[in-house]
């Protein structure tokens, strides 16, 4: 059977569904019109979305790593987090907070956390849905729960993660953050709220208010997808504010790729070439800044 043809209009409809106004029924109705039939829409939808079956690049029991689920004190209670560190690197390590997408702390983000640990970092991924009971298995429910989160509380729970890491026995105290999609926005907001953050990497994340740019002390690495009109409309104002305040920042726009191009669990939107390049830049940047 031929692989279904996925058009940019279909990917745009999915982005509208996951980030803006569509519910799943409306998305499938729109996708059916674009695909030509209900059967074609049913075949295409999983290719655009994320597949848990494709989430693991580094096995959870990889013997090069030490992994665990931990908790730290947040608001209004304990925040659960996944933590990973390389076994072959004794002593203290530079530390990276991995901030999940609007699907919560899922297997894909745990896998990214393990990838970061293999690069020589102590990596921790907080479940920022802990205040509502943790990340649910259903992605639609996770997106709904995230939409209800209080933003100041979410930022305070990331600042609490930094406080936890500063006293962690494996951490040097040099802390950076990397986030994807919703997590990219959280990285930008954290950089404005936490002057102790040394490095911030945002993948296709919404920009912070320009009036908050003077508060940013962290070095910034900003990855954007060339086809991501929704997020990219904020780049110019953000860049102008960063330039005006003489911030340490780099912006990369990857032509011809979609929002979520780094997510290798999404067959239609993942772009290996762009993802590999962005990841290499991310690792090099964090190693350079977290000293």
C-alpha positions as CSV (number, residue, x, y, z in Angstrom):
1,X,0.0,0.0,0.0
2,X,1.3,3.4,-0.9
3,X,2.2,5.8,2.0
4,X,-0.6,8.4,2.4
5,X,0.3,11.8,1.0
6,X,0.6,14.4,3.8
7,X,0.2,18.0,2.7
8,X,1.2,21.2,4.5
9,X,-2.5,22.0,5.0
10,X,-2.9,18.8,6.9
11,X,0.1,19.6,9.2
12,X,-1.3,23.2,9.7
13,X,-4.6,21.7,10.7
14,X,-2.9,19.5,13.2
15,X,-1.0,22.5,14.6
16,X,-4.3,24.4,14.9
17,X,-5.8,21.4,16.7
18,X,-2.9,20.9,19.2
19,X,-2.2,24.5,19.9
20,X,-5.1,26.7,19.1
21,X,-8.9,26.1,18.7
22,X,-9.8,22.8,17.1
23,X,-11.0,19.8,19.1
24,X,-10.2,16.4,17.8
25,X,-13.6,15.9,16.2
26,X,-13.2,19.2,14.2
27,X,-9.6,18.2,13.3
28,X,-10.7,14.9,12.0
29,X,-13.5,16.5,10.0
30,X,-11.1,19.0,8.5
31,X,-8.5,16.3,7.8
32,X,-11.2,14.1,6.1
33,X,-12.0,17.0,3.7
34,X,-8.3,17.5,3.0
35,X,-7.6,13.8,2.6
36,X,-10.7,13.0,0.5
37,X,-12.1,10.2,2.7
38,X,-12.5,9.1,6.3
39,X,-10.3,6.1,5.7
40,X,-7.4,8.3,4.4
41,X,-7.8,10.7,7.3
42,X,-7.7,7.8,9.8
43,X,-4.4,6.6,8.1
44,X,-2.8,10.1,8.1
45,X,-3.7,11.3,11.6
46,X,-1.2,8.9,13.4
47,X,1.6,10.0,11.0
48,X,1.2,13.6,11.9
49,X,0.8,13.0,15.6
50,X,3.4,11.5,17.9
51,X,3.7,7.7,18.3
52,X,4.8,6.3,21.7
53,X,6.1,3.3,19.8
54,X,8.8,5.5,18.2
55,X,9.8,7.4,21.4
56,X,12.8,5.4,22.4
57,X,16.2,6.0,20.9
58,X,18.1,5.3,24.2
59,X,16.6,2.4,26.1
60,X,15.4,3.1,29.6
61,X,17.7,0.4,30.9
62,X,20.8,1.6,28.9
63,X,23.7,0.5,31.1
64,X,25.6,3.7,30.3
65,X,23.1,5.6,32.4
66,X,21.7,6.0,35.9
67,X,18.1,7.0,35.8
68,X,15.4,7.5,38.4
69,X,12.2,9.2,39.2
70,X,12.5,11.8,42.0
71,X,10.5,14.6,43.5
72,X,11.3,18.1,44.7
73,X,9.3,20.6,46.6
74,X,7.2,22.9,44.5
75,X,3.8,24.5,44.4
76,X,1.3,23.5,45.6
77,X,3.1,20.2,46.5
78,X,5.7,17.8,45.3
79,X,6.9,17.9,41.7
80,X,7.7,14.6,40.1
81,X,10.7,14.5,37.8
82,X,12.7,12.0,35.7
83,X,16.5,12.3,36.2
84,X,19.4,10.8,34.3
85,X,23.2,10.9,34.5
86,X,26.1,9.1,32.8
87,X,27.6,6.3,34.8
88,X,31.1,6.8,33.4
89,X,31.4,10.4,34.6
90,X,32.1,10.4,38.4
91,X,31.8,13.6,40.3
92,X,29.8,16.7,39.6
93,X,28.2,17.5,36.2
94,X,26.8,20.6,34.5
95,X,23.0,20.3,34.7
96,X,20.2,20.7,32.2
97,X,16.4,21.0,32.8
98,X,14.5,19.4,30.0
99,X,11.0,21.0,29.6
100,X,8.3,19.0,28.0
101,X,5.9,19.9,25.2
102,X,2.2,20.4,25.8
103,X,1.7,16.6,26.0
104,X,3.4,16.5,29.4
105,X,6.2,14.3,30.6
106,X,6.0,11.4,28.2
107,X,8.3,8.7,26.9
108,X,9.7,10.9,24.2
109,X,10.8,13.6,26.7
110,X,12.3,10.9,28.9
111,X,14.2,9.7,25.9
112,X,15.5,13.2,25.2
113,X,16.5,13.4,28.8
114,X,18.5,10.2,28.5
115,X,20.1,11.6,25.3
116,X,21.2,14.7,27.2
117,X,22.7,12.6,30.0
118,X,24.7,10.7,27.4
119,X,26.2,14.0,26.3
120,X,27.7,14.4,29.8
121,X,25.1,16.3,31.7
122,X,23.0,15.7,34.8
123,X,19.5,16.0,33.1
124,X,16.2,16.4,34.8
125,X,12.7,16.5,33.3
126,X,10.1,17.8,35.7
127,X,6.5,16.8,35.2
128,X,4.9,20.2,35.2
129,X,1.5,18.6,35.4
130,X,2.2,17.3,38.9
131,X,-0.1,20.0,40.4
132,X,-3.0,18.4,38.5
133,X,-2.0,14.8,39.3
134,X,0.7,14.2,36.8
135,X,0.8,13.6,33.0
136,X,-2.2,11.5,31.9
137,X,-1.8,8.8,29.3
138,X,-4.3,10.5,27.0
139,X,-2.6,13.3,25.0
140,X,-5.8,15.3,24.5
141,X,-6.3,15.3,28.3
142,X,-2.7,16.4,28.8
143,X,-3.1,19.3,26.5
144,X,-6.3,20.3,28.3
145,X,-4.6,20.1,31.7
146,X,-1.7,22.1,30.5
147,X,-4.0,24.8,29.2
148,X,-5.4,25.2,32.7
149,X,-2.0,25.5,34.5
150,X,-1.3,28.8,36.2
151,X,1.7,30.3,34.5
152,X,3.3,32.0,37.6
153,X,3.0,28.6,39.4
154,X,4.6,26.8,36.5
155,X,7.5,29.2,36.4
156,X,7.9,28.9,40.2
157,X,8.1,25.1,39.8
158,X,10.9,25.5,37.3
159,X,12.7,27.9,39.6
160,X,12.2,25.3,42.4
161,X,13.8,22.7,40.1
162,X,16.9,25.0,39.9
163,X,17.0,25.3,43.7
164,X,16.8,21.5,44.0
165,X,19.6,21.0,41.5
166,X,21.9,23.6,43.1
167,X,22.2,21.3,46.1
168,X,22.1,18.0,44.2
169,X,25.3,15.9,44.9
170,X,25.9,15.4,41.2
171,X,25.4,19.0,40.1
172,X,28.1,21.6,39.6
173,X,25.4,24.2,40.2
174,X,25.8,25.5,36.6
175,X,22.2,25.1,35.3
176,X,20.8,25.4,31.8
177,X,17.4,24.6,30.3
178,X,16.1,23.2,27.0
179,X,12.5,23.1,26.1
180,X,10.3,22.1,23.1
181,X,7.1,23.7,21.9
182,X,5.2,24.7,25.1
183,X,8.5,23.9,26.8
184,X,10.3,26.3,24.6
185,X,8.0,29.0,25.8
186,X,8.7,28.0,29.4
187,X,12.4,28.2,28.8
188,X,12.0,31.8,27.5
189,X,9.9,32.7,30.5
190,X,12.3,31.0,32.9
191,X,15.2,32.9,31.5
192,X,13.4,36.2,32.2
193,X,12.4,35.1,35.7
194,X,15.6,33.4,36.9
195,X,18.8,35.4,36.6
196,X,20.8,32.4,37.9
197,X,20.0,30.4,34.8
198,X,23.2,30.3,32.7
199,X,22.0,28.9,29.4
200,X,18.6,28.6,27.7
201,X,17.7,26.6,24.6
202,X,14.2,27.1,23.1
203,X,13.0,24.9,20.3
204,X,10.1,26.7,18.4
205,X,8.9,28.3,21.6
206,X,6.7,31.4,21.9
207,X,8.7,34.5,22.9
208,X,8.5,36.2,26.2
209,X,7.0,39.7,26.5
210,X,9.7,42.1,25.1
211,X,9.5,44.2,28.2
212,X,10.9,41.3,30.1
213,X,14.0,41.0,27.9
214,X,16.2,43.2,30.1
215,X,15.7,40.7,33.0
216,X,17.4,37.9,30.9
217,X,20.9,37.0,32.1
218,X,21.2,33.6,30.4
219,X,22.8,33.0,27.1
220,X,20.1,32.1,24.6
221,X,20.0,29.6,21.7
222,X,16.8,29.9,19.8
223,X,15.7,27.2,17.2
224,X,12.8,28.0,14.9
225,X,11.1,26.0,12.1
226,X,10.9,27.8,8.8
227,X,7.2,26.8,8.2
228,X,6.1,27.7,11.7
229,X,4.3,30.9,11.0
230,X,2.4,30.9,14.3
231,X,5.6,31.1,16.4
232,X,7.8,32.9,13.9
233,X,5.7,36.0,13.8
234,X,7.2,36.9,17.2
235,X,10.8,36.5,16.2
236,X,11.5,40.0,14.9
237,X,10.3,41.9,18.0
238,X,12.2,39.5,20.2
239,X,15.4,39.8,18.2
240,X,15.2,43.6,18.2
241,X,14.7,43.6,22.0
242,X,17.6,41.2,22.5
243,X,19.9,43.3,20.2
244,X,18.9,46.5,22.0
245,X,19.8,45.1,25.4
246,X,23.0,43.5,24.0
247,X,22.1,40.0,25.1
248,X,24.1,36.9,24.4
249,X,21.9,35.0,21.9
250,X,21.9,33.0,18.7
251,X,18.9,32.4,16.4
252,X,18.7,29.6,13.8
253,X,15.8,29.2,11.4
254,X,15.6,25.8,9.7
255,X,14.1,26.4,6.3
256,X,11.4,24.1,5.0
257,X,10.7,22.3,8.2
258,X,7.7,22.3,10.5
259,X,7.0,23.0,14.1
260,X,8.1,20.0,16.2
261,X,10.8,19.1,13.7
262,X,12.9,17.7,16.5
263,X,10.2,15.2,17.6
264,X,11.2,11.9,16.1
265,X,8.0,10.3,17.4
266,X,6.1,12.3,14.8
267,X,6.7,10.8,11.3
268,X,5.3,13.7,9.3
269,X,6.9,16.6,11.1
270,X,10.2,15.2,12.1
271,X,13.1,16.3,10.0
272,X,16.3,14.4,10.7
273,X,18.7,16.7,9.1
274,X,17.4,19.8,10.9
275,X,17.0,17.9,14.2
276,X,20.5,16.5,14.1
277,X,22.0,20.0,13.3
278,X,19.9,21.7,16.0
279,X,20.9,19.0,18.5
280,X,24.6,19.3,17.8
281,X,24.3,23.1,18.2
282,X,22.4,22.6,21.4
283,X,25.0,20.3,23.0
284,X,27.9,22.4,21.9
285,X,26.2,25.5,23.3
286,X,25.4,23.9,26.6
287,X,28.9,22.6,27.1
288,X,30.4,26.0,26.3
289,X,28.0,28.0,28.6
290,X,27.6,25.6,31.6
291,X,31.1,26.0,33.0
